[in-house]
Amino acid sequence: MTHLTGHERAQYVQSMFTRIAHRYDLMNRLMTGGQDVRWRKEVIELARLTPSASLLDLGTGTGDLAREALTQMPRAKVTAADFTIEMMRVGNQNGSLAWSAADALNLPFKDRTFDAVVSGFLMRNVTDVQRALKEQHRALKPGGRIVILDTTRPKRNLLSPFIWIHMHVVIPTVGGLLSGVREAYTYLPNTTEGFLTAEQLASRMIAAGFKKVDFKRLMFGTIAIHWGEK
């Protein structure tokens, strides 16, 4: 369903995440060999929170990044926002957070609200990357930081055949068995290959107004963390 655009794609993504919400965290651990836990710690470290900082975890899913932020900075004001209610409902079973229903393309927050905006595996699913970046820029205070954890299109190398097998055979098979929704775990690898390269996303961030933009690749070049400042 990666050919869908606009409102149809947004509806499909929302429906898909509703159906896999109950197995989302388990599949993240399995797909990344547990490395996503370490990546989320690094995302929060890169956000450079002060003890009383305000942070938006956009596309929070079940709230993993929001909880990591509170682990590192217990006094921070953390908002966990997503447009899939079922994901937040599942996340709320693991401890209370300040939840907010929010569309990444039309954030329900005033200008200059947050000291940092972070996201984990959100940007490849939005229908308009540039608009989502501009909305995050708008919601940040001057000097605020954005940190993005997401898949990225890997460069071809000797490991490419094994990466392809993992993405297109292993992940759909295991995801289908555990969640009963194989289609979702076919869509997710496809969005990795169809998403921007790390360099392209960095350029989009600069075009949205961010400064000091940089990134690092992880997991054989299939994952990247990007960061920048307003």
KOLVEXLUM-122017 format. One line per 8 residues: number of its first residue (from 1); their letters; for each residue x, y, z of N, C-alpha, C, O. Coordinates in nm, 3 decimals. Layout:
BEGIN
NUM) A) X Y Z X Y Z X Y Z X Y Z  ...
***
This chain:
BEGIN
1) MTHLTGHE) 0.081 -0.121 0.000 0.000 0.000 0.000 0.085 0.128 0.000 0.034 0.236 0.027  0.214 0.115 -0.030 0.301 0.232 -0.029 0.269 0.328 -0.143 0.319 0.440 -0.145  0.185 0.284 -0.241 0.147 0.373 -0.351 0.042 0.473 -0.309 0.019 0.571 -0.381  -0.023 0.453 -0.196 -0.126 0.545 -0.150 -0.065 0.680 -0.113 0.050 0.687 -0.069  -0.143 0.785 -0.132 -0.096 0.918 -0.097 -0.205 0.993 -0.021 -0.320 0.951 -0.017  -0.165 1.104 0.038 -0.260 1.194 0.101 -0.347 1.128 0.207 -0.299 1.049 0.288  -0.477 1.163 0.205 -0.569 1.118 0.309 -0.584 0.967 0.310 -0.596 0.907 0.417  -0.582 0.904 0.193 -0.597 0.758 0.187 -0.481 0.689 0.258 -0.502 0.593 0.332
9) RAQYVQSM) -0.358 0.738 0.236 -0.243 0.678 0.303 -0.250 0.700 0.453 -0.221 0.609 0.531  -0.289 0.821 0.495 -0.300 0.850 0.638 -0.400 0.755 0.705 -0.374 0.704 0.814  -0.513 0.732 0.639 -0.613 0.640 0.694 -0.559 0.498 0.702 -0.582 0.427 0.800  -0.487 0.457 0.597 -0.432 0.321 0.596 -0.331 0.304 0.709 -0.334 0.204 0.780  -0.241 0.401 0.726 -0.139 0.393 0.831 -0.206 0.387 0.968 -0.167 0.307 1.053  -0.305 0.471 0.990 -0.374 0.472 1.118 -0.441 0.337 1.146 -0.433 0.285 1.257  -0.507 0.282 1.045 -0.573 0.152 1.059 -0.472 0.041 1.085 -0.495 -0.047 1.168  -0.359 0.046 1.014 -0.256 -0.057 1.029 -0.201 -0.058 1.171 -0.189 -0.164 1.233
17) FTRIAHRY) -0.166 0.060 1.222 -0.109 0.065 1.356 -0.212 0.030 1.464 -0.176 -0.020 1.571  -0.337 0.056 1.436 -0.442 0.011 1.529 -0.442 -0.141 1.540 -0.457 -0.196 1.649  -0.426 -0.208 1.426 -0.433 -0.355 1.423 -0.310 -0.421 1.485 -0.320 -0.532 1.537  -0.193 -0.355 1.480 -0.071 -0.420 1.532 -0.026 -0.363 1.666 0.080 -0.400 1.717  -0.107 -0.274 1.724 -0.066 -0.206 1.847 -0.028 -0.304 1.959 0.067 -0.280 2.033  -0.103 -0.413 1.969 -0.081 -0.507 2.080 0.049 -0.584 2.067 0.095 -0.644 2.165  0.112 -0.584 1.949 0.239 -0.656 1.931 0.350 -0.561 1.885 0.459 -0.606 1.850  0.325 -0.432 1.884 0.419 -0.336 1.828 0.553 -0.336 1.901 0.658 -0.344 1.837
25) DLMNRLMT) 0.552 -0.328 2.033 0.677 -0.323 2.109 0.757 -0.452 2.094 0.879 -0.448 2.077  0.689 -0.566 2.100 0.758 -0.694 2.086 0.824 -0.704 1.949 0.938 -0.750 1.939  0.754 -0.663 1.845 0.812 -0.670 1.711 0.930 -0.575 1.694 1.026 -0.608 1.625  0.924 -0.459 1.757 1.039 -0.368 1.753 1.162 -0.434 1.812 1.272 -0.424 1.757  1.144 -0.502 1.927 1.258 -0.570 1.990 1.313 -0.678 1.897 1.434 -0.691 1.882  1.223 -0.756 1.836 1.267 -0.867 1.752 1.331 -0.818 1.622 1.434 -0.871 1.580  1.272 -0.717 1.559 1.323 -0.668 1.430 1.461 -0.605 1.443 1.541 -0.609 1.349  1.489 -0.547 1.560 1.616 -0.476 1.579 1.713 -0.551 1.668 1.820 -0.499 1.699
33) GGQDVRWR) 1.677 -0.672 1.711 1.762 -0.746 1.803 1.776 -0.673 1.937 1.879 -0.686 2.005  1.674 -0.598 1.975 1.676 -0.524 2.101 1.753 -0.394 2.096 1.760 -0.322 2.196  1.812 -0.362 1.981 1.893 -0.242 1.972 1.811 -0.114 1.978 1.864 -0.008 2.012  1.680 -0.121 1.947 1.598 0.000 1.949 1.592 0.062 2.087 1.571 0.183 2.100  1.611 -0.018 2.191 1.613 0.037 2.328 1.733 0.130 2.345 1.721 0.239 2.401  1.848 0.087 2.296 1.969 0.170 2.303 1.956 0.294 2.216 2.000 0.403 2.255  1.895 0.278 2.099 1.879 0.393 2.010 1.792 0.500 2.076 1.820 0.619 2.064  1.688 0.458 2.144 1.599 0.555 2.208 1.671 0.631 2.320 1.648 0.750 2.341
41) KEVIELAR) 1.757 0.562 2.391 1.837 0.631 2.493 1.924 0.739 2.428 1.937 0.849 2.481  1.982 0.706 2.314 2.067 0.802 2.245 1.986 0.920 2.192 2.033 1.033 2.195  1.865 0.894 2.144 1.778 1.003 2.097 1.755 1.104 2.209 1.767 1.225 2.187  1.722 1.055 2.327 1.694 1.147 2.438 1.822 1.219 2.481 1.817 1.337 2.517  1.934 1.150 2.478 2.061 1.217 2.511 2.089 1.330 2.412 2.136 1.436 2.451  2.061 1.306 2.284 2.084 1.408 2.182 1.986 1.525 2.194 2.015 1.634 2.143  1.873 1.505 2.259 1.777 1.614 2.281 1.830 1.716 2.382 1.782 1.829 2.388  1.930 1.676 2.461 1.997 1.764 2.557 1.898 1.835 2.650 1.897 1.957 2.661
49) LTPSASLL) 1.816 1.756 2.715 1.714 1.811 2.804 1.776 1.867 2.931 1.871 1.811 2.985  1.721 1.976 2.976 1.752 2.027 3.110 1.649 1.967 3.206 1.548 1.913 3.160  1.671 1.974 3.337 1.580 1.909 3.431 1.434 1.950 3.417 1.345 1.868 3.439  1.407 2.075 3.381 1.268 2.121 3.373 1.222 2.141 3.229 1.125 2.213 3.205  1.289 2.079 3.134 1.259 2.099 2.992 1.120 2.045 2.955 1.067 1.956 3.021  1.064 2.101 2.848 0.940 2.050 2.791 0.974 1.975 2.663 1.046 2.027 2.577  0.923 1.855 2.649 0.955 1.770 2.536 0.829 1.713 2.474 0.737 1.673 2.544  0.826 1.710 2.341 0.719 1.645 2.266 0.774 1.519 2.201 0.868 1.525 2.122
57) DLGTGTGD) 0.714 1.405 2.235 0.744 1.280 2.167 0.634 1.261 2.064 0.523 1.218 2.097  0.666 1.293 1.938 0.567 1.294 1.832 0.564 1.159 1.760 0.668 1.102 1.728  0.443 1.109 1.736 0.431 0.973 1.684 0.477 0.875 1.791 0.549 0.780 1.762  0.436 0.902 1.912 0.488 0.831 2.030 0.460 0.681 2.030 0.532 0.604 2.093  0.354 0.639 1.958 0.319 0.497 1.962 0.277 0.459 2.103 0.181 0.515 2.157  0.346 0.365 2.162 0.315 0.321 2.298 0.393 0.398 2.404 0.384 0.367 2.522  0.471 0.498 2.362 0.533 0.588 2.458 0.674 0.555 2.501 0.720 0.605 2.604  0.746 0.473 2.425 0.880 0.432 2.466 0.976 0.551 2.480 1.048 0.561 2.580
65) LAREALTQ) 0.977 0.642 2.383 1.067 0.757 2.391 1.027 0.849 2.505 1.114 0.903 2.575  0.899 0.869 2.525 0.852 0.955 2.634 0.896 0.900 2.770 0.939 0.975 2.857  0.884 0.768 2.787 0.925 0.708 2.914 1.076 0.716 2.933 1.124 0.736 3.045  1.152 0.700 2.824 1.297 0.713 2.833 1.335 0.855 2.874 1.428 0.874 2.953  1.263 0.954 2.822 1.290 1.093 2.860 1.269 1.113 3.009 1.348 1.181 3.075  1.163 1.055 3.062 1.135 1.070 3.206 1.233 0.990 3.290 1.259 1.025 3.406  1.287 0.883 3.235 1.390 0.808 3.306 1.517 0.893 3.319 1.580 0.895 3.424  1.552 0.963 3.211 1.672 1.045 3.214 1.650 1.178 3.285 1.741 1.229 3.352
73) MPRAKVTA) 1.530 1.235 3.272 1.498 1.364 3.333 1.360 1.356 3.398 1.261 1.396 3.336  1.352 1.305 3.520 1.222 1.280 3.584 1.135 1.404 3.601 1.013 1.392 3.609  1.195 1.523 3.606 1.117 1.645 3.627 1.077 1.713 3.495 1.010 1.816 3.497  1.118 1.656 3.383 1.083 1.716 3.254 0.932 1.707 3.230 0.865 1.617 3.280  0.882 1.802 3.154 0.741 1.801 3.115 0.731 1.734 2.978 0.767 1.794 2.877  0.684 1.611 2.976 0.685 1.529 2.854 0.542 1.508 2.804 0.454 1.467 2.878  0.522 1.537 2.676 0.394 1.513 2.610 0.412 1.402 2.507 0.497 1.412 2.419  0.333 1.297 2.520 0.337 1.183 2.427 0.220 1.194 2.331 0.104 1.181 2.372
81) ADFTIEMM) 0.249 1.218 2.202 0.143 1.248 2.105 0.143 1.150 1.989 0.249 1.112 1.938  0.024 1.109 1.947 0.010 1.017 1.834 -0.129 1.036 1.774 -0.217 1.090 1.839  -0.149 0.991 1.650 -0.282 1.001 1.592 -0.352 0.865 1.587 -0.462 0.853 1.532  -0.289 0.762 1.645 -0.352 0.631 1.657 -0.386 0.607 1.804 -0.297 0.578 1.885  -0.512 0.619 1.837 -0.556 0.611 1.977 -0.522 0.475 2.038 -0.484 0.468 2.154  -0.536 0.367 1.960 -0.512 0.233 2.013 -0.367 0.216 2.057 -0.341 0.148 2.157  -0.273 0.275 1.985 -0.133 0.267 2.026 -0.114 0.331 2.164 -0.046 0.275 2.250  -0.174 0.446 2.184 -0.161 0.514 2.313 -0.235 0.437 2.423 -0.191 0.435 2.537
89) RVGNQNGS) -0.346 0.374 2.387 -0.420 0.295 2.486 -0.336 0.177 2.534 -0.334 0.146 2.654  -0.267 0.111 2.442 -0.177 0.001 2.480 -0.063 0.054 2.565 -0.026 -0.006 2.666  -0.006 0.166 2.525 0.104 0.226 2.601 0.064 0.267 2.740 0.146 0.260 2.832  -0.058 0.309 2.758 -0.104 0.356 2.889 -0.111 0.243 2.991 -0.114 0.268 3.112  -0.113 0.120 2.944 -0.113 0.005 3.035 0.021 -0.012 3.105 0.030 -0.080 3.207  0.126 0.050 3.048 0.261 0.037 3.104 0.301 0.157 3.190 0.419 0.177 3.217  0.205 0.235 3.232 0.235 0.351 3.316 0.181 0.477 3.254 0.184 0.494 3.132  0.132 0.566 3.337 0.065 0.686 3.290 0.162 0.788 3.232 0.267 0.814 3.290
97) LAWSAADA) 0.126 0.844 3.118 0.198 0.955 3.058 0.097 1.065 3.026 -0.024 1.043 3.033  0.148 1.182 2.991 0.061 1.290 2.944 0.039 1.269 2.795 0.124 1.307 2.714  -0.075 1.209 2.758 -0.102 1.172 2.619 -0.174 1.285 2.547 -0.246 1.364 2.608  -0.154 1.291 2.415 -0.224 1.389 2.333 -0.250 1.330 2.196 -0.158 1.277 2.133  -0.374 1.339 2.149 -0.405 1.300 2.011 -0.355 1.412 1.921 -0.393 1.528 1.939  -0.271 1.378 1.823 -0.211 1.482 1.740 -0.175 1.429 1.603 -0.125 1.317 1.589  -0.201 1.509 1.501 -0.161 1.482 1.364 -0.031 1.557 1.339 -0.024 1.678 1.362  0.073 1.486 1.293 0.204 1.548 1.272 0.201 1.662 1.171 0.290 1.746 1.170
105) LNLPFKDR) 0.098 1.665 1.086 0.089 1.770 0.985 0.012 1.893 1.034 0.015 1.998 0.969  -0.056 1.880 1.146 -0.133 1.991 1.205 -0.126 1.980 1.356 -0.224 1.943 1.421  -0.012 2.013 1.414 0.007 1.995 1.557 -0.084 2.089 1.638 -0.094 2.207 1.607  -0.149 2.034 1.741 -0.242 2.115 1.822 -0.170 2.189 1.935 -0.220 2.196 2.047  -0.053 2.244 1.905 0.027 2.314 2.005 0.063 2.453 1.954 0.080 2.475 1.834  0.074 2.546 2.047 0.109 2.683 2.011 0.254 2.692 1.963 0.334 2.602 1.989  0.284 2.799 1.894 0.422 2.826 1.853 0.512 2.832 1.976 0.471 2.878 2.082  0.636 2.785 1.959 0.739 2.797 2.062 0.696 2.736 2.196 0.709 2.798 2.302
113) TFDAVVSG) 0.645 2.614 2.189 0.597 2.545 2.310 0.702 2.457 2.374 0.710 2.449 2.497  0.784 2.388 2.292 0.871 2.282 2.344 1.020 2.316 2.332 1.064 2.387 2.242  1.097 2.261 2.427 1.243 2.272 2.422 1.303 2.168 2.329 1.414 2.185 2.279  1.229 2.059 2.307 1.277 1.953 2.218 1.157 1.877 2.161 1.054 1.860 2.227  1.174 1.831 2.038 1.076 1.742 1.974 1.152 1.620 1.925 1.250 1.632 1.851  1.108 1.502 1.967 1.172 1.377 1.924 1.068 1.289 1.857 0.948 1.304 1.881  1.114 1.197 1.774 1.023 1.101 1.712 1.098 0.972 1.683 1.218 0.973 1.656  1.026 0.861 1.689 1.082 0.731 1.659 0.998 0.660 1.554 0.885 0.621 1.582
121) FLMRNVTD) 1.052 0.644 1.435 0.987 0.573 1.325 0.853 0.637 1.287 0.755 0.569 1.259  0.853 0.768 1.288 0.736 0.846 1.246 0.746 0.895 1.103 0.653 0.879 1.025  0.858 0.955 1.069 0.866 1.037 0.948 0.842 0.959 0.819 0.792 1.015 0.722  0.878 0.831 0.816 0.856 0.754 0.692 0.707 0.731 0.667 0.668 0.693 0.557  0.624 0.753 0.770 0.481 0.727 0.757 0.397 0.851 0.730 0.279 0.839 0.695  0.454 0.971 0.745 0.375 1.091 0.722 0.357 1.112 0.572 0.441 1.069 0.492  0.250 1.177 0.534 0.220 1.196 0.392 0.290 1.319 0.334 0.294 1.335 0.212  0.344 1.404 0.420 0.413 1.525 0.374 0.528 1.553 0.470 0.510 1.620 0.572
129) VQRALKEQ) 0.647 1.503 0.437 0.763 1.516 0.526 0.795 1.662 0.553 0.823 1.699 0.667  0.792 1.746 0.450 0.830 1.886 0.469 0.735 1.958 0.563 0.778 2.036 0.648  0.607 1.933 0.547 0.509 1.998 0.635 0.526 1.951 0.779 0.515 2.030 0.873  0.552 1.821 0.797 0.573 1.769 0.933 0.695 1.833 0.998 0.693 1.865 1.117  0.802 1.853 0.921 0.921 1.917 0.974 0.894 2.063 1.010 0.940 2.112 1.113  0.819 2.133 0.925 0.788 2.273 0.952 0.700 2.286 1.076 0.715 2.382 1.152  0.608 2.194 1.096 0.524 2.195 1.215 0.607 2.174 1.342 0.583 2.240 1.443  0.703 2.084 1.335 0.790 2.064 1.450 0.877 2.187 1.476 0.900 2.224 1.591
137) HRALKPGG) 0.924 2.248 1.369 1.003 2.371 1.382 0.919 2.481 1.448 0.966 2.553 1.536  0.794 2.493 1.405 0.705 2.594 1.461 0.681 2.573 1.611 0.677 2.669 1.688  0.666 2.447 1.651 0.634 2.417 1.791 0.754 2.428 1.884 0.738 2.429 2.006  0.874 2.437 1.828 0.994 2.447 1.910 1.023 2.590 1.952 0.996 2.685 1.878  1.080 2.604 2.070 1.130 2.733 2.115 1.260 2.764 2.040 1.327 2.672 1.993  1.297 2.890 2.027 1.427 2.923 1.968 1.540 2.853 2.044 1.546 2.859 2.167  1.628 2.787 1.971 1.734 2.710 2.035 1.694 2.567 2.068 1.777 2.487 2.112  1.565 2.535 2.047 1.517 2.400 2.075 1.573 2.299 1.976 1.619 2.334 1.868
145) RIVILDTT) 1.568 2.172 2.015 1.631 2.067 1.935 1.528 1.966 1.882 1.430 1.934 1.949  1.554 1.919 1.762 1.477 1.811 1.702 1.568 1.690 1.689 1.684 1.704 1.650  1.516 1.572 1.722 1.590 1.447 1.704 1.495 1.345 1.642 1.386 1.321 1.693  1.538 1.286 1.532 1.455 1.194 1.456 1.525 1.058 1.446 1.637 1.049 1.397  1.458 0.954 1.492 1.504 0.815 1.475 1.413 0.751 1.372 1.292 0.747 1.389  1.472 0.701 1.264 1.387 0.640 1.162 1.470 0.549 1.073 1.593 0.546 1.079  1.399 0.475 0.990 1.466 0.395 0.889 1.522 0.489 0.782 1.478 0.603 0.769  1.617 0.441 0.707 1.671 0.517 0.596 1.707 0.420 0.484 1.736 0.303 0.509
153) RPKRNLLS) 1.704 0.468 0.364 1.733 0.382 0.250 1.881 0.343 0.252 1.967 0.430 0.239  1.913 0.214 0.268 2.054 0.174 0.281 2.128 0.179 0.147 2.070 0.156 0.041  2.257 0.210 0.155 2.341 0.205 0.036 2.369 0.059 0.003 2.374 -0.026 0.092  2.387 0.029 -0.125 2.414 -0.107 -0.167 2.557 -0.145 -0.127 2.651 -0.069 -0.148  2.571 -0.266 -0.069 2.702 -0.317 -0.030 2.695 -0.469 -0.028 2.596 -0.528 -0.072  2.799 -0.534 0.023 2.805 -0.680 0.024 2.694 -0.742 0.109 2.656 -0.857 0.087  2.643 -0.665 0.207 2.539 -0.718 0.294 2.398 -0.698 0.238 2.301 -0.744 0.297  2.386 -0.629 0.125 2.254 -0.594 0.072 2.161 -0.715 0.053 2.044 -0.705 0.089
161) PFIWIHMH) 2.210 -0.829 -0.001 2.119 -0.945 -0.015 2.065 -0.995 0.119 1.949 -1.035 0.128  2.149 -0.994 0.223 2.105 -1.041 0.355 2.007 -0.941 0.419 1.912 -0.981 0.486  2.032 -0.812 0.397 1.940 -0.709 0.446 1.805 -0.725 0.379 1.701 -0.714 0.444  1.805 -0.752 0.248 1.680 -0.770 0.174 1.602 -0.889 0.229 1.481 -0.880 0.249  1.671 -1.001 0.254 1.604 -1.120 0.307 1.544 -1.091 0.445 1.432 -1.132 0.474  1.620 -1.021 0.529 1.570 -0.987 0.664 1.444 -0.901 0.654 1.347 -0.924 0.725  1.448 -0.801 0.565 1.337 -0.707 0.555 1.215 -0.766 0.487 1.102 -0.740 0.530  1.235 -0.846 0.382 1.123 -0.890 0.300 1.079 -1.035 0.323 0.976 -1.077 0.271
169) VVIPTVGG) 1.157 -1.110 0.401 1.117 -1.248 0.431 1.101 -1.268 0.582 0.995 -1.310 0.628  1.207 -1.237 0.657 1.205 -1.263 0.801 1.101 -1.176 0.872 1.017 -1.227 0.946  1.108 -1.044 0.849 1.017 -0.953 0.920 0.870 -0.980 0.887 0.790 -0.990 0.981  0.829 -0.994 0.759 0.688 -1.024 0.732 0.643 -1.158 0.790 0.529 -1.171 0.835  0.731 -1.258 0.788 0.693 -1.390 0.840 0.673 -1.385 0.990 0.569 -1.428 1.040  0.771 -1.332 1.063 0.760 -1.325 1.209 0.648 -1.229 1.249 0.570 -1.260 1.339  0.640 -1.113 1.183 0.536 -1.016 1.214 0.398 -1.073 1.190 0.306 -1.051 1.270  0.381 -1.147 1.082 0.253 -1.208 1.054 0.213 -1.313 1.156 0.097 -1.321 1.196
177) LLSGVREA) 0.310 -1.393 1.199 0.283 -1.496 1.299 0.243 -1.437 1.434 0.152 -1.486 1.499  0.313 -1.330 1.475 0.290 -1.273 1.607 0.169 -1.180 1.613 0.098 -1.175 1.713  0.146 -1.107 1.503 0.038 -1.008 1.506 -0.086 -1.052 1.430 -0.195 -1.000 1.453  -0.070 -1.148 1.339 -0.181 -1.188 1.255 -0.207 -1.091 1.141 -0.307 -1.103 1.070  -0.116 -0.994 1.123 -0.132 -0.891 1.020 -0.004 -0.886 0.936 0.075 -0.793 0.948  0.016 -0.987 0.852 0.138 -0.992 0.771 0.152 -0.870 0.681 0.262 -0.822 0.656  0.039 -0.821 0.632 0.038 -0.706 0.541 0.113 -0.587 0.602 0.185 -0.515 0.532  0.095 -0.567 0.733 0.160 -0.453 0.800 0.311 -0.466 0.794 0.382 -0.368 0.775
185) YTYLPNTT) 0.360 -0.589 0.810 0.504 -0.611 0.813 0.562 -0.634 0.674 0.682 -0.661 0.660  0.478 -0.624 0.573 0.525 -0.608 0.436 0.535 -0.459 0.405 0.629 -0.414 0.340  0.436 -0.383 0.453 0.435 -0.238 0.433 0.556 -0.172 0.497 0.620 -0.087 0.435  0.587 -0.209 0.621 0.694 -0.141 0.695 0.831 -0.153 0.627 0.900 -0.052 0.614  0.874 -0.273 0.583 1.000 -0.279 0.508 0.996 -0.201 0.377 1.095 -0.140 0.337  0.880 -0.203 0.311 0.870 -0.129 0.185 0.886 0.021 0.206 0.943 0.090 0.121  0.836 0.072 0.320 0.851 0.215 0.345 0.997 0.251 0.370 1.038 0.364 0.343  1.075 0.157 0.420 1.218 0.183 0.438 1.285 0.208 0.304 1.361 0.303 0.288
193) EGFLTAEQ) 1.255 0.122 0.208 1.317 0.135 0.077 1.263 0.255 -0.001 1.331 0.309 -0.087  1.141 0.296 0.030 1.081 0.408 -0.041 1.106 0.541 0.025 1.072 0.646 -0.031  1.165 0.539 0.146 1.185 0.663 0.220 1.310 0.735 0.171 1.387 0.683 0.090  1.329 0.855 0.223 1.444 0.938 0.188 1.574 0.875 0.235 1.577 0.798 0.331  1.682 0.907 0.166 1.814 0.872 0.218 1.844 0.962 0.337 1.776 1.063 0.358  1.944 0.926 0.415 1.982 1.008 0.530 2.020 1.149 0.485 1.987 1.247 0.552  2.090 1.157 0.373 2.131 1.288 0.322 2.011 1.371 0.278 2.007 1.492 0.300  1.913 1.307 0.216 1.794 1.378 0.170 1.712 1.431 0.288 1.662 1.544 0.283
201) LASRMIAA) 1.698 1.350 0.393 1.623 1.397 0.510 1.695 1.514 0.576 1.631 1.609 0.620  1.827 1.508 0.583 1.904 1.620 0.639 1.879 1.747 0.559 1.863 1.854 0.617  1.875 1.736 0.426 1.848 1.852 0.341 1.708 1.906 0.365 1.687 2.027 0.365  1.612 1.817 0.384 1.474 1.860 0.413 1.468 1.935 0.546 1.396 2.034 0.558  1.544 1.890 0.644 1.547 1.957 0.774 1.603 2.099 0.761 1.551 2.193 0.821  1.708 2.112 0.683 1.768 2.244 0.661 1.667 2.335 0.589 1.654 2.453 0.623  1.597 2.279 0.491 1.498 2.357 0.416 1.383 2.402 0.506 1.321 2.505 0.480  1.354 2.326 0.612 1.247 2.360 0.705 1.291 2.466 0.807 1.210 2.514 0.886
209) GFKKVDFK) 1.420 2.500 0.805 1.468 2.606 0.893 1.561 2.561 1.004 1.605 2.644 1.085  1.593 2.432 1.009 1.679 2.383 1.117 1.827 2.412 1.086 1.869 2.412 0.971  1.902 2.436 1.191 2.046 2.463 1.182 2.123 2.349 1.248 2.065 2.266 1.318  2.253 2.347 1.225 2.342 2.249 1.288 2.288 2.107 1.270 2.289 2.027 1.363  2.241 2.076 1.150 2.182 1.946 1.120 2.292 1.843 1.097 2.391 1.870 1.028  2.275 1.725 1.154 2.369 1.617 1.134 2.297 1.485 1.153 2.181 1.483 1.194  2.364 1.374 1.123 2.301 1.243 1.138 2.408 1.136 1.151 2.525 1.158 1.120  2.365 1.020 1.198 2.451 0.902 1.203 2.369 0.781 1.161 2.250 0.773 1.190
217) RLMFGTIA) 2.434 0.688 1.091 2.367 0.566 1.046 2.391 0.454 1.147 2.492 0.451 1.217  2.294 0.362 1.153 2.300 0.248 1.244 2.252 0.123 1.170 2.194 0.132 1.062  2.277 0.007 1.229 2.223 -0.120 1.182 2.244 -0.140 1.031 2.149 -0.152 0.954  2.372 -0.142 0.992 2.410 -0.167 0.853 2.351 -0.064 0.756 2.325 -0.094 0.640  2.331 0.057 0.807 2.282 0.165 0.722 2.134 0.169 0.699 2.087 0.247 0.615  2.056 0.087 0.771 1.911 0.085 0.752 1.837 0.178 0.849 1.718 0.203 0.832  1.907 0.228 0.949 1.850 0.317 1.051 1.938 0.441 1.059 2.059 0.434 1.040  1.876 0.556 1.087 1.954 0.678 1.108 1.893 0.761 1.219 1.772 0.762 1.238
225) IHWGEK) 1.979 0.832 1.291 1.936 0.934 1.386 1.980 1.068 1.331 2.099 1.089 1.304  1.885 1.158 1.314 1.911 1.294 1.270 1.885 1.392 1.385 1.800 1.366 1.470  1.957 1.503 1.387 1.932 1.605 1.487 1.963 1.743 1.430 2.037 1.757 1.333  1.904 1.843 1.494 1.926 1.981 1.451 1.868 2.076 1.555 1.811 2.033 1.656  1.884 2.206 1.531 1.838 2.308 1.624 1.754 2.412 1.551 1.772 2.435 1.432  1.664 2.475 1.624 1.588 2.588 1.572 1.668 2.716 1.595 1.622 2.824 1.558
***
